[in-house]
Amino acid sequence: MAVASDLFNDKLFRQLAFYTVVVFVKMTVVQMATTFYRLTKHIYANEEDVKGFVGDKKDVAVVTNDVDVERVRRCHQNDLENVIPFIILGIFYVCSGPNPFLAAMLFRVFAASRIFYTVAYLAPLPQPSRTLMFMIGLGVNVFMAVNIFFSSSF
């Protein structure tokens, strides 16, 4: 019990928690943007959604290929594929006893890269802006994973 208490009171863990909340809130905003586009454009992905939101109108049908909805949805999907590993790796990374300055910088860089990734994706900004932001975030995750691997005891 003392170990968990020490971890939750650790300054580095609190920084991880802060940046986790930052990327989680950003991810939630993108999720809400998907819903916003679906509702304002009457783009529904399931029959029950059409019936539930617009009734039996003949001119509204299931659509799964709207350009705007799909762009935001892909951005959200990419968040799920990168933010969840960041959170899990970040917890293990903090437990591995990293350099506090380096760890805090990694958390900040990851959060900034995901925010700029979203801006680059939704604006859309010309490539390679989105790819660079993706690679930076991926690099943070890979760096933490490698450090966890080499700092663990066998």
Backbone as a ProteinNet text record, in pm:
[ID]
protein_1_A
[PRIMARY]
MAVASDLFNDKLFRQLAFYTVVVFVKMTVVQMATTFYRLTKHIYANEEDVKGFVGDKKDVAVVTNDVDVERVRRCHQNDLENVIPFIILGIFYVCSGPNPFLAAMLFRVFAASRIFYTVAYLAPLPQPSRTLMFMIGLGVNVFMAVNIFFSSSF
[TERTIARY]
81.8	0	86.5	196.8	283.9	343.3	368.2	425.8	328.7	200.9	101.2	87.6	87.6	77.5	196.4	315.6	435.5	427.1	377.9	366.9	270.8	153.8	54.5	97.3	188.2	238.6	364.3	416.3	537.7	512	601.9	586.2	583	667.1	671.9	542.2	487.3	360.4	250.1	251.9	151.4	166	290.1	309.2	253.2	279.6	221.6	70	13.3	-131.8	-182.8	-113.4	-155.5	-155.3	-46.1	-37.3	-128.2	-156.6	-255.3	-392	-426	-554.6	-558.3	-447.5	-442.5	-474.4	-406.2	-430.5	-566.6	-613.1	-745.9	-854	-840.6	-937.9	-933.7	-814.4	-802.5	-869.5	-849.3	-910	-1062.6	-1111.6	-1255.5	-1315.4	-1243.2	-1290.2	-1301.6	-1205.3	-1211.4	-1329.5	-1352.3	-1467	-1597	-1607.1	-1727.4	-1741.2	-1628.2	-1632.7	-1691.6	-1658.9	-1717.9	-1869.4	-1914.4	-2058.1	-2122.5	-2056.6	-2107.1	-2126.8	-2024.6	-2035.2	-2147.5	-2156.3	-2261.7	-2400.5	-2421.8	-2554.2	-2588.4	-2494.5	-2524.4	-2537.3	-2468	-2475.6	-2574.4	-2635.5	-2727.1	-2658.6	-2540.8	-2462.3	-2466.4	-2540.8	-2558.5	-2500	-2431.9	-2362.3	-2444.2	-2558.3	-2639.8	-2787	-2862.7	-3006.3	-3081.2	-3049.2	-3120.5	-3094	-2977.5	-2947.9	-3037	-3051.8	-3138.6	-3280.2	-3332.6	-3469.3	-3483.9	-3383	-3391.1	-3379.6	-3302.2	-3279.2	-3366.4	-3402.2	-3480.1	-3608.5	-3634.6	-3758.9	-3751.4	-3863.2	-3873	-3859	-3780.2	-3760.2	-3688.5	-3739.1	-3682.7	-3548.3	-3524.3	-3403.4	-3281.6	-3297.5	-3185.9	-3155.2	-3030.5	-2990.3	-2859	-2819.4	-2690.9	-2579.6	-2485.1	-2370.2	-2244.2	-2149.2	-2023.8	-1901.7	-1924.2	-1809.6	-1809	-1871.5	-1867.8	-1725.3	-1676.2	-1537.4	-1505.7	-1590.8	-1564.5	-1572.1	-1675.3	-1691.4	-1574.7	-1537.8	-1429.5	-1295.3	-1271.3	-1144.9	-1134.4	-1239.2	-1237.1	-1231.4	-1304.9	-1304.8	-1166.7	-1098.8	-963.1	-866.2	-883.1	-799.8	-822	-947.6	-979.9	-923.3	-934.3	-880	-728.9	-660.8	-517.2	-484.9	-568.3	-550.4	-559.4	-661	-676.7	-553.9	-497.2	-382.4	-253.5	-249.9	-127.1	-137.8	-252	-267.8	-274.8	-348.6	-359.1	-222.1	-140.7	-5.4	77.4	61.5	134.7	99.9	-26.8	-70	-11.6	-22.2	28.9	180.4	247.9	394	438.7	367	403.7	401.6	301.5	293.6	413.3	441.7	556.7	687.9	694.5	816.2	842.3	739.9	755.7	802.5	748.6	786.9	930.3	986	1121.2	1231	1192.5	1291.9	1369.2	1301.9	1373.4	1427	1508.7	1552.1	1427.8	1398.3	1274.3	1262.3	1372.2	1366.6	1334.7	1402.8	1380.5	1237.5	1191.2	1055.2	952.1	967.4	872.8	874.6	992.6	1002.3	934.1	950.5	884.5	732.8	679.7	535.4	486.8	561.6	523.3	529.5	636.5	654.6	543.6	509.7	403.4	272	237.1	110.9	108.9	217.3	223.7	213.3	280.7	276.7	135	59.8	-76.6	-168.9	-148.5	-230	-201.4	-74.3	-39.7	-78.4	-73.7	-119.8	-265.8	-346.8	-489.6	-512.2	-441.4	-454.4	-415.2	-302.6	-255.5	-354.5	-419.2	-513.2	-644	-695.3	-827.9	-827.1	-713.9	-710.2	-739.5	-693.6	-571.9	-450.2	-338.6	-212.2	-140.7	-57	13.1	109.2	125.4	223.7	362.2	461	467.4	433.6	359.1	333.1	267.5	165.1	96.4	187.5	258.5	349.3	458.1	512.8	617	563	442.3	383.3	355.6	308.8	287.2	418.5	523.2	652.6	712.3	692.2	742.5	672.2	539.8	465.9	504.5	515.7	557.8	697.7	785.3	921.7	924.6	838.6	829.7	787.3	684.4	638	746.2	813.8	919.5	1034	1072	1179.9	1145.6	1022.6	983.3	982.9	931.2	925	1064.9	1157.4	1295	1358	1337.4	1393.2	1331.6	1203.8	1139.1	1200	1216.3	1271.7	1411.3	1498.6	1635.8	1651.7	1555	1566.4	1499.7	1427.9	1358.6	1455	1419.9	1501	1448.9	1539.2	1500.2	1526.8
-119	0	126	120.8	238.1	269.2	166.8	188.1	266.6	228.2	300.1	443.3	461.6	595.9	680.8	623.1	695.7	733.8	642	668.9	784	782	885.9	1022	1023.4	1149.6	1197.1	1114.7	1147.1	1260.3	1358.9	1475.2	1431.9	1338.5	1292.7	1222.3	1142.9	1076.9	1180.5	1285.1	1390.8	1462.4	1478.9	1538.4	1447.6	1318.1	1222.9	1232.1	1238.2	1248.6	1375.1	1486.4	1611.3	1599.1	1550.1	1540.6	1430.7	1329.6	1229.8	1295.3	1380.2	1450	1543.9	1611.2	1701.5	1625.1	1512.7	1439.2	1369.9	1332.2	1272.1	1374.8	1495.8	1601.9	1633.6	1642.5	1667.7	1557	1434	1319.4	1324.3	1365.7	1377	1487.4	1596.9	1704.9	1655.2	1577	1520.9	1424.1	1346.2	1255.1	1334.7	1444	1527.6	1593.7	1625.3	1683.3	1582.7	1456.4	1353.1	1351.8	1355.1	1357.1	1482.7	1596.3	1723	1715.2	1666.7	1653.6	1557.1	1446	1348.7	1409.9	1480.2	1535.2	1654.2	1745.7	1865.1	1833	1730.6	1693.4	1579.2	1530.8	1415.5	1295.7	1264.7	1151.3	1045.9	939.2	835.4	704.9	633.2	511.4	385	397.6	279.8	310.1	206.8	221.9	276.5	225.2	270.6	418.1	468.6	610.8	695.1	652	722.8	727.8	613.3	606.8	686	680.9	748.3	899.3	950	1093.8	1165.2	1098.2	1166.8	1094.1	982	909.8	832.7	827.2	747	829.8	937.1	1018.2	934.6	940.5	859	913	1044.3	1104.1	1091	1034	1014.5	865.6	832.7	692.3	676.2	552.9	523.6	566.9	643.4	690.7	661.6	597.5	565.4	621.3	714.1	764.4	916.5	988.8	1134.4	1183.1	1270.8	1317.4	1382.9	1472.7	1544.7	1452.8	1373	1280.8	1182.9	1129.5	1031.1	1091.8	1215.5	1282.1	1293.7	1340.5	1355.8	1218.8	1122.9	988.5	923.3	943.2	888.4	954.2	1082.6	1152.5	1093.7	1069.6	1009.7	867.8	791.4	655.6	658.4	753.6	765.3	801.4	885.2	916.6	789.7	708.9	585.3	495.5	491.8	405.9	458.6	586.2	644.8	691.6	743.9	796.6	683.3	578.7	467.7	404.6	375.7	326.3	427.5	555.8	657.6	648.4	636	630.3	506.6	393.6	269	274.2	312.7	322.2	426.8	537.9	643.8	597	517.9	465.2	375.1	283.9	195.3	273.4	373.9	454.5	527	586.3	653.8	553.9	432.9	329.9	280	303.8	253.5	345.3	457.9	548.5	630.2	695.1	771.3	903.3	968.1	1104	1192.3	1261.6	1339.4	1448.7	1516.5	1621.9	1562.1	1454.9	1390.2	1337.6	1274.2	1219.6	1330.8	1438.6	1550.5	1607.6	1617.7	1667.6	1572.3	1442.9	1344.9	1359.3	1376.9	1392.5	1518.7	1627.1	1753.6	1742.4	1682.7	1668.4	1581.6	1472.7	1387.4	1464.2	1533.4	1608.2	1713.6	1787.4	1890.5	1827.7	1714.7	1650.8	1605.2	1555.5	1510.8	1628.9	1739.8	1859	1911.3	1923.7	1973	1873.3	1743.7	1642	1666.7	1691.2	1714.6	1840	1946	2069.3	2041.9	1973	1942.8	1853.8	1763.4	1672	1741.9	1820.9	1878.2	2008.4	2077.9	2206.9	2193.5	2107.2	2027.5	2108.4	2082.8	2145.6	2053.7	2112.4	2028.3	1931.2	1817.2	1720.9	1779.3	1747.6	1639.1	1680.9	1788.3	1836.6	1730.1	1665.8	1563.3	1443.7	1402.7	1289.1	1318.1	1438.1	1474.7	1469	1519.6	1516.9	1373.4	1290.7	1150.1	1083	1108.1	1044.6	1089.8	1214.2	1263.3	1190.4	1181.5	1109.5	962.6	900.3	760.5	744.8	839	834.1	838.6	920	926	789.9	730.3	599.2	492.6	491.8	392.9	415.5	541.5	573	521.9	549.3	502.6	350.7	285.1	138.3	77.6	130.6	78.6	99.8	216.7	243.1	154.3	128.8	37.4	-101.7	-144.8	-277.6	-291.5	-193.7	-204.1	-174.5	-109.7	-81.6	-188.3	-280.4	-382.6	-494	-559.1	-670.3	-801.3	-887	-1018.3	-1122.2
0	0	0	68.8	74.7	-62	-142.1	-274.2	-362.2	-363.5	-442.6	-393.1	-263.5	-206.7	-248.8	-245	-286.9	-433.9	-516.1	-659.7	-685.9	-624.2	-649.2	-595.4	-498.5	-444.7	-516.5	-604.6	-678.3	-777.1	-779.1	-867.9	-1014.9	-1052.8	-1191.2	-1230	-1139.1	-1167.7	-1185.2	-1104.6	-1118	-1252	-1300.1	-1432.4	-1540.7	-1528.5	-1623.6	-1620	-1501.3	-1488.1	-1556.7	-1540.1	-1603	-1754.8	-1812.3	-1958.5	-2014	-1933.3	-1972.6	-1985	-1888.6	-1894.6	-2014.9	-2043.4	-2159.5	-2287.3	-2311	-2435.6	-2433.6	-2315.5	-2306	-2339.4	-2288	-2319.2	-2468.2	-2525.2	-2669	-2748.6	-2706.8	-2774.4	-2762	-2648	-2626.8	-2713.5	-2730.7	-2817.7	-2961.7	-3006.5	-3141.8	-3153.4	-3050.1	-3049.8	-3059.9	-2985.4	-2991.1	-3128.5	-3192.4	-3327	-3425.6	-3409.7	-3495.1	-3479	-3355.8	-3328.7	-3385.5	-3368.6	-3421.6	-3573.1	-3644	-3789.7	-3828.7	-3759.2	-3790.7	-3773.3	-3662	-3634	-3722.8	-3744.1	-3824.5	-3972.5	-4019.1	-4160.8	-4185.3	-4078.2	-4087	-4152.6	-4100.4	-4147.8	-4038.5	-4063.5	-3963.5	-4015.1	-3926.3	-3966.2	-3944.7	-3878.5	-3847.7	-3871.8	-3910.7	-3937.2	-3816	-3697.6	-3579.1	-3548.3	-3589.9	-3572.7	-3663.4	-3787.5	-3881.7	-3825.7	-3784.9	-3732.9	-3604	-3518.2	-3390	-3397.9	-3494.3	-3501.6	-3604.4	-3714.3	-3818.9	-3855.7	-3796.7	-3825.9	-3956.3	-4025.3	-4147.4	-4274.8	-4269.5	-4390.3	-4494.9	-4616	-4724.5	-4774.4	-4756.8	-4812.6	-4720.4	-4601.5	-4509.5	-4502.6	-4527.5	-4528.3	-4451.9	-4430.8	-4367.7	-4461.9	-4407.5	-4485.7	-4405.5	-4467.2	-4397.4	-4469.1	-4561.8	-4637.7	-4653.3	-4561.1	-4568.4	-4542.4	-4626.3	-4619.5	-4484.9	-4439.2	-4314.2	-4192.1	-4186.1	-4073.6	-4068.8	-4183.1	-4187.5	-4150	-4187	-4150.5	-3998.7	-3934.4	-3789	-3722.1	-3775.7	-3718.3	-3728.2	-3840.7	-3855.5	-3757.4	-3734.7	-3637	-3498.1	-3464.1	-3334.9	-3325	-3431.6	-3433	-3409.9	-3472.7	-3453.3	-3308.6	-3247.3	-3105.2	-3020.8	-3046.3	-2969.8	-2983.4	-3102.6	-3129	-3067.5	-3030.2	-2977.4	-2833	-2793.8	-2658.2	-2555.7	-2586.4	-2491.3	-2463.7	-2566.3	-2536	-2455.5	-2483.7	-2407.5	-2258.9	-2227.3	-2087.5	-2019	-2083.8	-2024.2	-2011.6	-2119.4	-2114.1	-2013.2	-2007	-1913.4	-1769.5	-1733.7	-1597	-1568.1	-1660.3	-1639.9	-1643	-1728.2	-1737.3	-1605.3	-1546.3	-1417.2	-1311.5	-1315.8	-1218.8	-1239.1	-1357.4	-1386.5	-1334.7	-1274.5	-1216.5	-1318.3	-1413.6	-1516.1	-1462	-1542.9	-1512.6	-1513	-1402.9	-1394.8	-1501.5	-1531.8	-1633.1	-1769.9	-1805	-1934.6	-1944	-1838.7	-1840.4	-1858.1	-1784.8	-1796.5	-1937.3	-1996.1	-2134	-2231.2	-2211.7	-2298.6	-2290.1	-2170.7	-2154.2	-2225.4	-2210.4	-2275.1	-2426.3	-2474.8	-2620	-2678.3	-2610.4	-2660.8	-2668.2	-2560.6	-2558.1	-2668	-2683.2	-2787.7	-2926.1	-2946.7	-3079	-3113.6	-3015.2	-3042	-3070	-2999.5	-3025.3	-3165.6	-3200.2	-3333.5	-3442.4	-3411.5	-3506.4	-3541.1	-3439.3	-3460.9	-3543.8	-3513.1	-3591.8	-3736.4	-3756	-3891.5	-3966.2	-3895.9	-3960.8	-3995.4	-3902.1	-3922.6	-4000.9	-4007.4	-4077.9	-4227.9	-4307.2	-4297.3	-4341.5	-4275.3	-4313.4	-4412.4	-4497.3	-4595.5	-4527	-4592.1	-4544.8	-4568.3	-4491.1	-4393.6	-4249.7	-4229.7	-4094.1	-4006.2	-4056.9	-3977.3	-3953	-4053.2	-4038.4	-3937.1	-3939.1	-3841.8	-3699.4	-3679	-3544.8	-3500.2	-3593.1	-3561.2	-3521.9	-3599.2	-3573.5	-3440.5	-3404.5	-3275.7	-3161.2	-3167.7	-3063.8	-3058.5	-3174.6	-3180.3	-3122.3	-3153.6	-3099.9	-2948.3	-2889.8	-2742.9	-2688.7	-2748	-2701	-2715.8	-2828.4	-2850.1	-2751.5	-2731	-2636.7	-2496.9	-2452	-2318.6	-2313.2	-2417	-2418.7	-2410.8	-2488.2	-2486.7	-2349.8	-2291.2	-2158.5	-2051.4	-2060.5	-1965.8	-1979.8	-2103.3	-2129.7	-2069	-2091.2	-2045.3	-1896.1	-1835.1	-1691.7	-1606.3	-1670.5	-1593.5	-1552.1	-1444.8	-1396.3	-1451.1	-1486.4	-1538.2	-1434.3
[MASK]
++++++++++++++++++++++++++++++++++++++++++++++++++++++++++++++++++++++++++++++++++++++++++++++++++++++++++++++++++++++++++++++++++++++++++++++++++++++++++

